[in-house]
Amino acid sequence: MERNLQDVIRQLPGAVVTGNGADRTVSDLTIDSRTAGPGSLFICIKGVNTDGHKYVAKAAAQGAVAALTEQETEVPDGMTVIRVPSTQEAVKTLAPWFYDWPARKMRMIGVTGTNGKTTTTNILRTLLTRTGHKVGLIGTINVMIGDEVRTSHNTTPDVVDLQKMLYEMVENHCDTCVMEVSSHALALDRVAGIEYDTAVLTNITQDHLDFHKTMENYREAKALLFTRLHEGTKPNKTAVFNSDDPSSAIIMPRVKTKIMTYGKGKDNDVYPLTFHVAASHMELNLQTPVGEMDLKLHITGEFNVYNVMGSICAAIAEGLTREDIIRGLDDFAGVPGRFQLIHAGQPFTVVVDYAHTPDGLENVLKTARQITKGKLWVVFGAGGDRDRKKRPIMGKIALDLADIAVVTSDNPRSEDPEAIIRDIEEGLKDNPEGKEIHKITDRREAIEYVMAHAKPDDVVMIAGKGHENYQILKDRTIHFDDGEVVRDFFQKGKTNA
């Protein structure tokens, strides 16, 4: 994509331009000076930890032709500096225009909620791909453009990277984009310039209160995806709600598009007639607007019943037939780190899951309990520099639902891991007779301890990191993969104690 610099400036009414304003070409937008190169427009954003204005000279040295600033800045030789009142606001209109409004050229499906976004978006990608669509996916685990896979760094990227990804999808002939939409992205308007066609709410439970401060603020951020859905010019829009989540009843009256609901009650568009959960699969019979569906799925857990129902609502809204959906669900093999069974030759069941919220932990432990004949173990921690209020709640859930709880580190970040564990332990008081609690700060040691002591018929739930293959410590990020630790333990020839 290339734009004339003068055309860029015209998109910013009232901008003050200094430096070389000659006829030049902008070939790229970036808010990261490290990625600035020949032809770049470097956008200076003031963040929590750094200020882009400090790196204008660096961007110029790397070939950037212009910088967008919100304060007076020394103008490097050969660079044009464009000053606006707020770069955060300016980029919301500049980025979609620069990349030629790519979201207008695809069907856009947005999925938001505390838990279930990744599984739901991946189910939808499978269903749509199976019916001949070329699909882009943006999510927590990765970004996919057709079959090309890239690592994801944020659930929803910043506005520049997001528009660039959508542009690449259009250039690669994608007709649909399915994306996870985080509460941060909605509150900070990273999704500016995107008109969604179908929006799905999975659930809203406690998370991210370090950022949103209150559950009401958190819910209202999520609500923006639905209360703005009617805006724009696209036809045939649908909002999909989980009617069993209390937030749905609060948000739905404000929605001005068609609504579909899913849940346990027969007054929903999609609801279960029967379902049976097993260790590695589930059988599910659903009533839907396109007819009854008898499904045998390669995923399990009552929480996944909701993910499947929400996906089916969205698929119907996108025009898929009953047969399309049944065949597509038969192809869906699950998502790495979402109730993922780890097979390493051990005589007991090991499950790795991304559950890192109270609701997520409760859901996976309830599912694990259904398949447990012996003892149910849980290995878990809580992330540092994140919502502290949820830590004792997660401790209490582990105490109530598991037989043996092993509290350890997650991604401590800048916090002391011991301090995080102390917060969790507030919820582990009044330990009932017959239950065990262990504190092992080192996550590898914690997992290896459980591998050495679990017995046949036991189920081990390793929660919190799921698909992640790293651990963020105070001074560095190290390679760490829960499933890999389990496999390594048994490959080294260790045996149960």
JOSULLIN-V548806 format. One record per backbone hydrogen bond with DSSP energy under -1.0 kcal/mol. NH is the residue of the N-H (numbers start at 1). CO is the residue of the C=O. Records with the same first field share a line. If there is no record, write none. Layout:
BEGIN
NH->CO ; CO
END
This chain:
BEGIN
3->26
5->24
8->4
9->5
10->6
11->8
12->9
15->12
16->83
18->81
20->79
26->3
27->39
28->39
30->41
35->32
39->63
40->37
41->28
42->66
43->30
44->68
47->50
52->45
54->51
55->52
59->55
60->56
61->57
62->58
63->60
64->59
65->40
66->40
67->80
68->42
69->82
79->76
80->65
81->18
82->67
83->16
84->69
90->86
91->87
94->90
95->91
97->93
98->94
99->95
100->97
101->96
104->101
105->102
107->175
109->177
110->198
111->179
112->200
114->203
120->116
121->117
122->118
123->119
124->120
125->121
126->122
127->123
128->124
129->125
130->126
132->129
133->128
136->176
137->144
138->178
139->142
143->150
144->137
145->148
146->135
148->145
150->143
152->141
162->158
163->159
164->160
165->161
166->162
167->163
168->164
169->165
170->166
171->167
172->168
173->170
174->169
175->134
176->134
177->107
178->136
179->109
180->138
181->111
186->182
187->183
188->184
190->185
192->189
194->191
197->108
198->108
199->238
200->110
201->240
202->112
211->208
212->208
213->209
214->212
218->214
219->215
220->216
221->217
222->218
223->219
225->222
226->223
227->223
228->224
231->228
238->197
239->258
240->199
241->260
243->262
245->242
248->245
251->247
252->248
254->251
255->252
258->237
260->239
262->241
263->270
268->265
269->261
270->261
271->287
273->285
274->285
276->283
278->281
282->297
283->276
284->295
285->274
286->293
287->271
291->288
293->286
295->284
297->282
306->302
307->303
308->304
309->305
310->306
311->307
312->308
313->309
314->310
315->311
316->312
317->313
318->314
319->316
320->315
325->321
326->322
327->323
328->324
329->325
330->326
338->335
340->352
342->350
349->458
351->460
352->340
353->462
354->337
361->357
362->358
363->359
364->360
365->361
366->362
367->363
368->364
369->365
370->366
372->369
373->457
374->457
377->459
378->404
379->461
380->406
384->411
391->388
394->390
395->391
396->392
397->393
398->394
399->395
400->396
401->397
402->398
403->376
404->376
405->436
406->378
407->438
408->380
409->441
413->472
415->412
420->416
421->417
422->418
423->419
424->420
425->421
427->424
428->425
435->432
436->403
438->405
440->407
446->442
447->443
448->444
449->445
450->446
451->447
452->448
454->450
458->455
459->375
460->349
461->377
462->351
463->379
464->353
468->465
471->478
473->476
478->471
480->469
485->481
486->482
487->483
488->484
489->485
490->486
491->487
492->488
493->490
494->489
497->452
END
